[in-house]
Amino acid sequence: MTSPVTQPEPITNDPLNAFCKDSGAYLPGAASGPLSGLSFAAKDIFDVAGYVTGGGNPDWKATHRPADRNAWVVEALTRSGAAMVGKTLTDELTRGIFGENVHYGTPTNPRAPERVPGGSSSGSASAVAGGLVDFALGSDTGGSVRVPASFCGLYGLRPTHGRIPLDGILLQAPSFDTIGWFARDLQTFARVASVLLESLAQSPRTHSRPQRLIIAEDAFELASSEVAQGLQPLIEVLSSMFGATVTQRLAPGSLADWSACQQALQGFEAWRSVRDWIEEVNPRFSFEVAERYTLARAVTGQEVAEAAPLRRSVGDRMDQVLADGAVVCLPTVVSPAPLLGQRVSDRHTLRLRNSQLTSIAGLSGLPQLSLPLTEVDGKPVGFSLLGPRGSDEALIALAQEFEAALRR
Amino acid sequence: MTSPVTQPEPITNDPLNAFCKDSGAYLPGAASGPLSGLSFAAKDIFDVAGYVTGGGNPDWKATHRPADRNAWVVEALTRSGAAMVGKTLTDELTRGIFGENVHYGTPTNPRAPERVPGGSSSGSASAVAGGLVDFALGSDTGGSVRVPASFCGLYGLRPTHGRIPLDGILLQAPSFDTIGWFARDLQTFARVASVLLESLAQSPRTHSRPQRLIIAEDAFELASSEVAQGLQPLIEVLSSMFGATVTQRLAPGSLADWSACQQALQGFEAWRSVRDWIEEVNPRFSFEVAERYTLARAVTGQEVAEAAPLRRSVGDRMDQVLADGAVVCLPTVVSPAPLLGQRVSDRHTLRLRNSQLTSIAGLSGLPQLSLPLTEVDGKPVGFSLLGPRGSDEALIALAQEFEAALRR
């Protein structure tokens, strides 16, 4: 006879302001399974039956009904033994990468308390970094897992687009939306991967170990010199693991074009996702989020028609770069977490600069794993591995090999 | 020995949701004066010493200090014997003409409870129409006195620009901003005028009775057919008071051009009034108001350079139309108050349509008096008199003569 699993307690109030105060959502884990004994939190865009998915905006919450069922991914995790202990704060409707929410406050970045945690999966990153849960679910449309992973010093994956089912989440821009997760250690991260990446048996995948390393020259040029220098020792160790290492530009033109392409297409979809609700409710938003929607609304069909071929060419280009078993390394973000309370226009500028890095995986749909292996001025900075479509597990395996090399 | 004046009670809570709940601002009137015994309310953009001027936005209120002194106009009224019994709700930072405030709720339109009260001087119009005060202060930048006067069935004046000092009010777009007021009866309205219009002794004025009536053909074409028909009997009586009546187009081109000119110039100024605050605070706004600011921010210096000469030509044109003692009559708005809770884009369209009427006085700086003399389908609709620069008193005197004629 085995004793029953001790279930973690629900969390609705916490010193980090990572959790939604008014959610109450809690789901025990199955008695046994590969994630047995682990606790997790879910960004408040994941449906939990009986609770309203709030999406980081009080008017969204007030105008929607409780979910009928759990999000597919929440169900998969609890069925595998993990307990969901609460919902976490998000940027309004996932529209942000810094994690400052004017309605609910900003989750603390435990690794740099005077700085933003990153968003939009802000509360999930904060809760994991602060040790409140073992792992947490986020989503990544334009960087919303990778950026907070970098800022809070966590492992975070933007998986291959389409790899993990989006059923039961508040979508932003479906052709870009992905579900990711955070953990403090790679072992826990890989345990969660074993559950979530098995979810769609028919999705294409490659488990083979990359044989060539590509250092993304134009990506490193975008990073601050401190970040580029801070990542240099990691590049050297990683290079030593490969027979062939090349420094190569990813964009034939400029990564700024890629970012502009993502802004247009993501914005076009994002506006269509919520326009009827906005029209009817005239919701309260921060100025910044409302501004993004008005900019998104202004994207014309003509602009979309021009951006769509570029998006395809980005996918083709990245497939070509990654052919024959290659992996790309790049900085996750251009800088460590900025200070809290920046001016709106400064944040806008910094968001667009980071978007030049995040749109590489965003437009191509490729998996990107951010690793918390260094600091700049005492603040975490993520180092990213980006691989071919379906190489999600291979990236995690490569990270394990990489960490072993770093320990030597 | 005279007994002391009985001062009206302060109002902070009321069944119409016209007053700011959390203001507490109250000023007794002087013991004697031309307005002795009258109570009034002030839109929450007028400073009252010791109280924060809230401007209809909770983040504005939270980030500003209490006023040092009373607004000039508030001081003038209380010194004349009127008591200020409270502050009234406004559209956020006066940016609206319908009066729906997502933060504080919508003041009731006592004359059409299922419809908007009009704004941005919504609470002032509601309080007067509901009999809670004798008169109330509003402001009119792009229609914010004239529109609620029309929707709530009140007398309301947009005075000659520059006629009443703006000291101590939350400015929106100073080259358009004016202070106006509402009353239920013309006698009370004129008593207030006698105080407020005397304020700047040096401002140009004309007391002469207009000798020619101009029916603004293009303005009536913009009104719904019901409004145009509903105002027809008034036009007939008014015409009978003049030796000469002509039907004439005001705009050489289209009033839509005038509206676009006002939108650009007013928006340009409005954005500059608040941009630093928005940049620092990232305030919560309704989507609609944030949208207006993002549109306003997009106005270029080039557009302003093109609009400025048109504005001057509108002033010249209206001076020419009104030369030799003329007065213009026009509908105040295109329709009675719309139903509450319209879609954002429908409200936007209706606002721009009304702006074609309100920009006539807005661009030219001329006084316009809206009279509550008729209803359409049981809902109030204002009839406006628009006169030469400084003819504010003459318009009120003409209205008195007009009402006498209507009684005959």
Chai-1 contact restraints between the chains, C-beta under 6 A:
chainA,res_idxA,chainB,res_idxB,connection_type,confidence,min_distance_angstrom,max_distance_angstrom,comment,restraint_id
A,V102,B,R284,contact,1.0,0.0,6.0,A-B,restraint_1
A,I278,B,F287,contact,1.0,0.0,6.0,A-B,restraint_2
A,E279,B,R343,contact,1.0,0.0,6.0,A-B,restraint_3
A,E279,B,V344,contact,1.0,0.0,6.0,A-B,restraint_4
A,E279,B,S345,contact,1.0,0.0,6.0,A-B,restraint_5
A,N282,B,S286,contact,1.0,0.0,6.0,A-B,restraint_6
A,N282,B,F287,contact,1.0,0.0,6.0,A-B,restraint_7
A,N282,B,E288,contact,1.0,0.0,6.0,A-B,restraint_8
A,N282,B,V344,contact,1.0,0.0,6.0,A-B,restraint_9
A,P283,B,F287,contact,1.0,0.0,6.0,A-B,restraint_10
A,R284,B,V102,contact,1.0,0.0,6.0,A-B,restraint_11
A,R284,B,R284,contact,1.0,0.0,6.0,A-B,restraint_12
A,F285,B,F287,contact,1.0,0.0,6.0,A-B,restraint_13
A,S286,B,N282,contact,1.0,0.0,6.0,A-B,restraint_14
A,S286,B,R284,contact,1.0,0.0,6.0,A-B,restraint_15
A,F287,B,I278,contact,1.0,0.0,6.0,A-B,restraint_16
A,F287,B,N282,contact,1.0,0.0,6.0,A-B,restraint_17
A,F287,B,P283,contact,1.0,0.0,6.0,A-B,restraint_18
A,F287,B,F285,contact,1.0,0.0,6.0,A-B,restraint_19
A,F287,B,A290,contact,1.0,0.0,6.0,A-B,restraint_20
A,E288,B,N282,contact,1.0,0.0,6.0,A-B,restraint_21
A,A290,B,F287,contact,1.0,0.0,6.0,A-B,restraint_22
A,A290,B,A290,contact,1.0,0.0,6.0,A-B,restraint_23
A,E291,B,T294,contact,1.0,0.0,6.0,A-B,restraint_24
A,T294,B,E291,contact,1.0,0.0,6.0,A-B,restraint_25
A,T294,B,T294,contact,1.0,0.0,6.0,A-B,restraint_26
A,R343,B,E279,contact,1.0,0.0,6.0,A-B,restraint_27
A,V344,B,E279,contact,1.0,0.0,6.0,A-B,restraint_28
A,V344,B,N282,contact,1.0,0.0,6.0,A-B,restraint_29
A,S345,B,E279,contact,1.0,0.0,6.0,A-B,restraint_30
